[in-house]
Structure formats: C-alpha cells, structure tokens
Amino acid sequence: MQHKEYDVVVVGCGIAGLAAGLRLAEADIDVAILEKAPEQNRGGHTQFTESFRIPAADIDLDVEFNVPDYTSSDFYSDIMNVTDYRADPDLAEEVANGSAETFEWLTAHGIDWEYQAPHPGYTAGRVWLDGEQFVDELVELVEDEGGEFFYEAEARSLLRNDAGRTVGVEARVEGEATRFEGEAV
C-alpha cells in the first residue's frame, strides 16, 4: 500500500471540494484532492452546472444582476422552502450568508460569470456559467497554488485515531491501495 501525507485531504472535486482545496492551497496548506472519476470526467455534478443562485443585493461588485434586490435572507428562505424545511437551518444560514463573500472571492480569482438571464422570468439572483469550464478553471487555480489532485481515487474508508478523530482516508488510486493521512479530512 502506498502512503501519502498532507496537511488536509479533501474528498471530491465538485464545487465544495474545489473551493476548499483552493482556500487551503492559497493559505499554503498542503492539500490533496481525491476525485473518484477519471480526469476527463472530474467535477461531479458541478460539471453540469449552468447557474448559481446568489444574493445579488449583498454583493459588492460593479455589475448589473438580473434580479438585483435578492438578499441572503431571500436565499435562506428559498433553501428552506425548496427542501420543505428539512434542510439544516444552521447550515442553510451559513450557505446563504457566506455566498456573497464566496462569489466575490471566486470573482477576484478570475472566474468569469454571465450576469444577465438567458431569458426573462427569474425571481432570484443568479449567475450563469459553463460547468465544465468552471471546474477546469478552479482545478487550474488550485494547482497553481500547489494543491495536488488524484484522479480515479475512490475513497474506501476513513481512518480514525484512538480519540475518534478522522486522520486519513484509505483509497484506491488507479486500482492501487493508497493511504492518505492528514491533520484534517
């Protein structure tokens, strides 16, 4: 079995994993990102994304959004309504309240968005994008900051220390057993 050590191991190369990997790498934290898919299919559902809902009213950029008065409070209400109030309220609040800052951060990294709706009728603030291109751009940003990707890396089990803290992942990388250890997973 191969053995690899990083400060942090991220499982998954969708928007959550890519954003985490980028934030860690830009903070000079040694990060490995494991992606089950082969490189050409990376990105999970993010590669099929065409738009993101965002609280346009809370964003401090000089752009014109399709629905400029959509707030983080509106976003939170929509999350709760769409999930029939089954979403974790604290997590939904974190997503809604942090989305403007995250959007501004990704924009500062050069992510290109389309700000106007392709057709009328939207009632929530949104930006449009090409999912595959978005994934490619984020991967490049993470790699430029020193993050390392492992494709065809299927996480099989979490490793825990005696105190029960997760300290690693056992995975199969291109068919070979590999142990990834880190301070966080």
FIDO-981049 format. One record per residue (C-alpha): residue in one letter; y, x negated, z. Coordinates in steps of 0.2 Angstrom, whole numbers. Layout:
<nodes>
<node><aa>A</aa><v>Y</v><u>X</u><w>Z</w></node>
...
</nodes>
This chain:
<nodes>
<node><aa>M</aa><v>0</v><u>0</u><w>0</w></node>
<node><aa>Q</aa><v>17</v><u>-6</u><w>-4</w></node>
<node><aa>H</aa><v>30</v><u>-7</u><w>9</w></node>
<node><aa>K</aa><v>49</v><u>-5</u><w>7</w></node>
<node><aa>E</aa><v>63</v><u>-4</u><w>20</w></node>
<node><aa>Y</aa><v>80</v><u>4</u><w>18</w></node>
<node><aa>D</aa><v>93</v><u>10</u><w>30</w></node>
<node><aa>V</aa><v>91</v><u>28</u><w>23</w></node>
<node><aa>V</aa><v>78</v><u>36</u><w>12</w></node>
<node><aa>V</aa><v>83</v><u>51</u><w>3</w></node>
<node><aa>V</aa><v>70</v><u>63</u><w>-4</w></node>
<node><aa>G</aa><v>76</v><u>72</u><w>-20</w></node>
<node><aa>C</aa><v>88</v><u>68</u><w>-34</w></node>
<node><aa>G</aa><v>96</v><u>85</u><w>-36</w></node>
<node><aa>I</aa><v>115</v><u>88</u><w>-31</w></node>
<node><aa>A</aa><v>111</v><u>86</u><w>-12</w></node>
<node><aa>G</aa><v>101</v><u>70</u><w>-14</w></node>
<node><aa>L</aa><v>113</v><u>63</u><w>-26</w></node>
<node><aa>A</aa><v>129</v><u>67</u><w>-16</w></node>
<node><aa>A</aa><v>120</v><u>60</u><w>0</w></node>
<node><aa>G</aa><v>115</v><u>44</u><w>-10</w></node>
<node><aa>L</aa><v>132</v><u>42</u><w>-17</w></node>
<node><aa>R</aa><v>141</v><u>44</u><w>0</w></node>
<node><aa>L</aa><v>129</v><u>32</u><w>8</w></node>
<node><aa>A</aa><v>130</v><u>19</u><w>-5</w></node>
<node><aa>E</aa><v>149</v><u>19</u><w>-6</w></node>
<node><aa>A</aa><v>148</v><u>16</u><w>13</w></node>
<node><aa>D</aa><v>137</v><u>0</u><w>10</w></node>
<node><aa>I</aa><v>122</v><u>8</u><w>17</w></node>
<node><aa>D</aa><v>106</v><u>3</u><w>9</w></node>
<node><aa>V</aa><v>99</v><u>19</u><w>1</w></node>
<node><aa>A</aa><v>83</v><u>23</u><w>-8</w></node>
<node><aa>I</aa><v>82</v><u>40</u><w>-18</w></node>
<node><aa>L</aa><v>65</v><u>46</u><w>-21</w></node>
<node><aa>E</aa><v>63</v><u>58</u><w>-36</w></node>
<node><aa>K</aa><v>46</v><u>66</u><w>-40</w></node>
<node><aa>A</aa><v>50</v><u>69</u><w>-58</w></node>
<node><aa>P</aa><v>50</v><u>55</u><w>-71</w></node>
<node><aa>E</aa><v>67</v><u>48</u><w>-75</w></node>
<node><aa>Q</aa><v>70</v><u>59</u><w>-91</w></node>
<node><aa>N</aa><v>67</v><u>75</u><w>-80</w></node>
<node><aa>R</aa><v>77</v><u>69</u><w>-65</w></node>
<node><aa>G</aa><v>89</v><u>81</u><w>-56</w></node>
<node><aa>G</aa><v>78</v><u>96</u><w>-51</w></node>
<node><aa>H</aa><v>87</v><u>112</u><w>-54</w></node>
<node><aa>T</aa><v>104</v><u>103</u><w>-54</w></node>
<node><aa>Q</aa><v>100</v><u>98</u><w>-72</w></node>
<node><aa>F</aa><v>100</v><u>116</u><w>-77</w></node>
<node><aa>T</aa><v>116</v><u>120</u><w>-68</w></node>
<node><aa>E</aa><v>131</v><u>127</u><w>-79</w></node>
<node><aa>S</aa><v>143</v><u>131</u><w>-65</w></node>
<node><aa>F</aa><v>148</v><u>129</u><w>-47</w></node>
<node><aa>R</aa><v>156</v><u>142</u><w>-36</w></node>
<node><aa>I</aa><v>171</v><u>133</u><w>-26</w></node>
<node><aa>P</aa><v>185</v><u>139</u><w>-15</w></node>
<node><aa>A</aa><v>199</v><u>136</u><w>-28</w></node>
<node><aa>A</aa><v>213</v><u>141</u><w>-16</w></node>
<node><aa>D</aa><v>208</v><u>127</u><w>-4</w></node>
<node><aa>I</aa><v>208</v><u>113</u><w>-17</w></node>
<node><aa>D</aa><v>222</v><u>101</u><w>-18</w></node>
<node><aa>L</aa><v>222</v><u>96</u><w>-37</w></node>
<node><aa>D</aa><v>234</v><u>99</u><w>-51</w></node>
<node><aa>V</aa><v>223</v><u>111</u><w>-61</w></node>
<node><aa>E</aa><v>223</v><u>129</u><w>-65</w></node>
<node><aa>F</aa><v>207</v><u>138</u><w>-60</w></node>
<node><aa>N</aa><v>200</v><u>154</u><w>-67</w></node>
<node><aa>V</aa><v>202</v><u>163</u><w>-50</w></node>
<node><aa>P</aa><v>215</v><u>153</u><w>-40</w></node>
<node><aa>D</aa><v>215</v><u>164</u><w>-24</w></node>
<node><aa>Y</aa><v>196</v><u>162</u><w>-20</w></node>
<node><aa>T</aa><v>196</v><u>154</u><w>-2</w></node>
<node><aa>S</aa><v>182</v><u>146</u><w>8</w></node>
<node><aa>S</aa><v>182</v><u>162</u><w>18</w></node>
<node><aa>D</aa><v>178</v><u>172</u><w>2</w></node>
<node><aa>F</aa><v>165</v><u>159</u><w>-2</w></node>
<node><aa>Y</aa><v>157</v><u>161</u><w>15</w></node>
<node><aa>S</aa><v>157</v><u>180</u><w>14</w></node>
<node><aa>D</aa><v>149</v><u>179</u><w>-4</w></node>
<node><aa>I</aa><v>135</v><u>167</u><w>3</w></node>
<node><aa>M</aa><v>131</v><u>179</u><w>17</w></node>
<node><aa>N</aa><v>132</v><u>195</u><w>5</w></node>
<node><aa>V</aa><v>121</v><u>187</u><w>-8</w></node>
<node><aa>T</aa><v>107</v><u>182</u><w>5</w></node>
<node><aa>D</aa><v>108</v><u>199</u><w>14</w></node>
<node><aa>Y</aa><v>114</v><u>189</u><w>29</w></node>
<node><aa>R</aa><v>98</v><u>179</u><w>30</w></node>
<node><aa>A</aa><v>107</v><u>163</u><w>27</w></node>
<node><aa>D</aa><v>110</v><u>152</u><w>42</w></node>
<node><aa>P</aa><v>128</v><u>156</u><w>47</w></node>
<node><aa>D</aa><v>132</v><u>139</u><w>53</w></node>
<node><aa>L</aa><v>125</v><u>130</u><w>38</w></node>
<node><aa>A</aa><v>134</v><u>143</u><w>26</w></node>
<node><aa>E</aa><v>150</v><u>140</u><w>35</w></node>
<node><aa>E</aa><v>148</v><u>121</u><w>33</w></node>
<node><aa>V</aa><v>145</v><u>123</u><w>15</w></node>
<node><aa>A</aa><v>159</v><u>134</u><w>12</w></node>
<node><aa>N</aa><v>172</v><u>124</u><w>22</w></node>
<node><aa>G</aa><v>166</v><u>107</u><w>15</w></node>
<node><aa>S</aa><v>165</v><u>112</u><w>-3</w></node>
<node><aa>A</aa><v>184</v><u>109</u><w>-7</w></node>
<node><aa>E</aa><v>183</v><u>91</u><w>0</w></node>
<node><aa>T</aa><v>167</v><u>88</u><w>-9</w></node>
<node><aa>F</aa><v>174</v><u>94</u><w>-25</w></node>
<node><aa>E</aa><v>189</v><u>83</u><w>-23</w></node>
<node><aa>W</aa><v>178</v><u>68</u><w>-19</w></node>
<node><aa>L</aa><v>167</v><u>70</u><w>-34</w></node>
<node><aa>T</aa><v>183</v><u>73</u><w>-45</w></node>
<node><aa>A</aa><v>190</v><u>57</u><w>-38</w></node>
<node><aa>H</aa><v>174</v><u>48</u><w>-44</w></node>
<node><aa>G</aa><v>177</v><u>54</u><w>-62</w></node>
<node><aa>I</aa><v>166</v><u>69</u><w>-63</w></node>
<node><aa>D</aa><v>173</v><u>80</u><w>-77</w></node>
<node><aa>W</aa><v>174</v><u>99</u><w>-75</w></node>
<node><aa>E</aa><v>179</v><u>113</u><w>-86</w></node>
<node><aa>Y</aa><v>191</v><u>124</u><w>-76</w></node>
<node><aa>Q</aa><v>193</v><u>140</u><w>-86</w></node>
<node><aa>A</aa><v>179</v><u>153</u><w>-88</w></node>
<node><aa>P</aa><v>170</v><u>153</u><w>-105</w></node>
<node><aa>H</aa><v>173</v><u>172</u><w>-104</w></node>
<node><aa>P</aa><v>183</v><u>185</u><w>-93</w></node>
<node><aa>G</aa><v>176</v><u>194</u><w>-78</w></node>
<node><aa>Y</aa><v>173</v><u>181</u><w>-65</w></node>
<node><aa>T</aa><v>179</v><u>186</u><w>-47</w></node>
<node><aa>A</aa><v>175</v><u>169</u><w>-39</w></node>
<node><aa>G</aa><v>182</v><u>152</u><w>-41</w></node>
<node><aa>R</aa><v>171</v><u>142</u><w>-52</w></node>
<node><aa>V</aa><v>170</v><u>126</u><w>-62</w></node>
<node><aa>W</aa><v>159</v><u>123</u><w>-77</w></node>
<node><aa>L</aa><v>148</v><u>108</u><w>-82</w></node>
<node><aa>D</aa><v>133</v><u>102</u><w>-91</w></node>
<node><aa>G</aa><v>120</v><u>99</u><w>-78</w></node>
<node><aa>E</aa><v>110</v><u>85</u><w>-87</w></node>
<node><aa>Q</aa><v>126</v><u>76</u><w>-90</w></node>
<node><aa>F</aa><v>132</v><u>79</u><w>-72</w></node>
<node><aa>V</aa><v>115</v><u>72</u><w>-65</w></node>
<node><aa>D</aa><v>117</v><u>56</u><w>-76</w></node>
<node><aa>E</aa><v>135</v><u>53</u><w>-71</w></node>
<node><aa>L</aa><v>130</v><u>54</u><w>-52</w></node>
<node><aa>V</aa><v>115</v><u>43</u><w>-54</w></node>
<node><aa>E</aa><v>126</v><u>30</u><w>-63</w></node>
<node><aa>L</aa><v>139</v><u>31</u><w>-49</w></node>
<node><aa>V</aa><v>125</v><u>29</u><w>-36</w></node>
<node><aa>E</aa><v>118</v><u>14</u><w>-45</w></node>
<node><aa>D</aa><v>135</v><u>6</u><w>-47</w></node>
<node><aa>E</aa><v>137</v><u>7</u><w>-28</w></node>
<node><aa>G</aa><v>120</v><u>-1</u><w>-25</w></node>
<node><aa>G</aa><v>108</v><u>14</u><w>-22</w></node>
<node><aa>E</aa><v>91</v><u>12</u><w>-29</w></node>
<node><aa>F</aa><v>81</v><u>26</u><w>-37</w></node>
<node><aa>F</aa><v>62</v><u>28</u><w>-38</w></node>
<node><aa>Y</aa><v>55</v><u>40</u><w>-51</w></node>
<node><aa>E</aa><v>38</v><u>48</u><w>-51</w></node>
<node><aa>A</aa><v>39</v><u>46</u><w>-32</w></node>
<node><aa>E</aa><v>30</v><u>60</u><w>-24</w></node>
<node><aa>A</aa><v>34</v><u>61</u><w>-5</w></node>
<node><aa>R</aa><v>17</v><u>65</u><w>3</w></node>
<node><aa>S</aa><v>21</v><u>64</u><w>22</w></node>
<node><aa>L</aa><v>35</v><u>60</u><w>34</w></node>
<node><aa>L</aa><v>32</v><u>46</u><w>47</w></node>
<node><aa>R</aa><v>37</v><u>48</u><w>65</w></node>
<node><aa>N</aa><v>39</v><u>36</u><w>79</w></node>
<node><aa>D</aa><v>32</v><u>39</u><w>96</w></node>
<node><aa>A</aa><v>48</v><u>49</u><w>101</w></node>
<node><aa>G</aa><v>45</v><u>60</u><w>86</w></node>
<node><aa>R</aa><v>60</v><u>54</u><w>76</w></node>
<node><aa>T</aa><v>57</v><u>53</u><w>57</w></node>
<node><aa>V</aa><v>57</v><u>35</u><w>52</w></node>
<node><aa>G</aa><v>49</v><u>35</u><w>35</w></node>
<node><aa>V</aa><v>40</v><u>43</u><w>21</w></node>
<node><aa>E</aa><v>23</v><u>39</u><w>13</w></node>
<node><aa>A</aa><v>24</v><u>42</u><w>-6</w></node>
<node><aa>R</aa><v>15</v><u>39</u><w>-22</w></node>
<node><aa>V</aa><v>26</v><u>30</u><w>-34</w></node>
<node><aa>E</aa><v>19</v><u>30</u><w>-51</w></node>
<node><aa>G</aa><v>2</v><u>33</u><w>-44</w></node>
<node><aa>E</aa><v>3</v><u>19</u><w>-31</w></node>
<node><aa>A</aa><v>4</v><u>22</u><w>-12</w></node>
<node><aa>T</aa><v>21</v><u>16</u><w>-5</w></node>
<node><aa>R</aa><v>28</v><u>17</u><w>12</w></node>
<node><aa>F</aa><v>47</v><u>19</u><w>13</w></node>
<node><aa>E</aa><v>54</v><u>15</u><w>30</w></node>
<node><aa>G</aa><v>72</v><u>19</u><w>36</w></node>
<node><aa>E</aa><v>84</v><u>22</u><w>50</w></node>
<node><aa>A</aa><v>85</v><u>40</u><w>43</w></node>
<node><aa>V</aa><v>76</v><u>51</u><w>30</w></node>
</nodes>
